[in-house]
Structures are given as C-alpha cells and as structure tokens.
Amino acid sequence: MGAESFLRVGRFILFALLAAPMAPSVAGAGERALTVVELFTSQGCSSCPPADEYLGELAERDDLLALSFHVDYWDYIGWKDPFANSAYTERQRQYRNFFNTRYVYTPQMVIQGGYQAIGSKRPDVAERIEKARSFPRLDVALQREAGEIAIRVAPAGATGVKSEDAAVWFVAFDERHQTAVARGENKGRQIVNRNVVRRFDLVGTWNGEAFAARVAGPARGEPGGDGAAVLVQSLITGRVLGAARLAPGG
C-alpha cells in the first residue's frame, strides 16, 4: 500500500511549520512511553459494548492513549451511530492492508499500529499491549501556546527510531458519551463510549528531521474539546512511532 492512500484518511488540514524549535518532552525515570490503543466500534454492533467497556478501563491508565473510532458500516442495520465517520472506516481498511487480513470487523483493537485483536478478548489485548512496549519510540510533545496547540517531534536516532516517512496526525476527542440506543441490535441499551474521536487531521509528514507545527484545537464544549493528542505513524508499516497527549489544563 502506498503512502498516498494512507494520507487520504480523515479530514486533512496542513499547518505551517514553526520557526522556533522547542525540545520535545522526554519521559522521566520510571515512566513508560505512551502506547496507543485504537478501538474500531459501532453502537449498532451487539458485540461491541463489552469492548467499549474495556476501552473505558484502558482510558483510565496513564501509560495508554485509548481512542474510540466509530465506523459507519453498521449504520444501515437500524441504528445510525451519531459518532460514525467514513474516514474512520477507511482508517480501519488501511489497517486491514497492513495486517494482510481479508476483512474488517468490530470490535477490533489495534495496539501501537503493530498488533490487532478482538476488542472484547481482554487477555489477548493485554498481551499485545505488553509486546508493543518493546517498540522504539520517538519523543513527541504537545503544548498550548497563544490559543493554539504546538506539536513537536524529535529527530530520528536519539531513541532508536530510524528515519522513514511517517504521517503526523492530530486527534481531538470527547471524554465520555452515554447514548440510549432506540433501534438496531442494541435496542434498549445505554451505551457508554470513552475517548470518542471527533477530529483526525493530518498535520504533515515526518521524515527523520525535527518537526514542528501548530494546530487550532476545538474549544471546550465543542466536539472533540475534551482531549487532544498527536500520533506519528509509519506510512510503510502502520506502526505508531510516537504519541503524546495534552495534559488536562495543559
């Protein structure tokens, strides 16, 4: 799969590079690097609520960035997921190509872009989270500056990550939604979704050099206004090379 195809996912907004460099944050002694867990889910899928619940537990961990991507291919069953986005379905299809699987499914969890598992199978997910810790990580930092969010990505080499072409994604998400499902497979259920992705924008590409950019994040109370993160993701393998999450109040 070519880089051009992967770069089409989501709503693309390219921002100008910053002129002044700033050193990215580095994990302190004893801290674990952030591991990304993506759940592809739908409120129209009867198998998804256990995985949604598990993702909610993972979202409480400081060492994980747990995100819910709601796909749209269940919407025709009888319940239209209010958070579904065709761009997230396309992102999952790109993972199908990376993992060389025959189909997409829900609930699927993708761990650090390098492993996948059925999202409700907790032992399998936990095992893959531990395995993903061995991946080398780039230093990535987020910080609010003058009403915008500054993104910094370190150059290759310092932490064992080699130079390659990678997408830099900005993610904005809502912390929690509770939905009363009126139709479809989950009719009558109250479904709680955590860290629901509302924006997934391409900021630029990292090629081994230090990278810096600014984005205009959503305001508190707007869709995606609860949390912000950035992912640096290989265009060759799909593996997440580094990630950062904006601290509350940061």
Summary of the structure (lengths in Angstrom):
residues: 250
radius of gyration: 17.3
end to end distance: 36.8
largest distance: 53.5
contacts: 818
relative contact order: 0.22
helix: 17%
strand: 35%
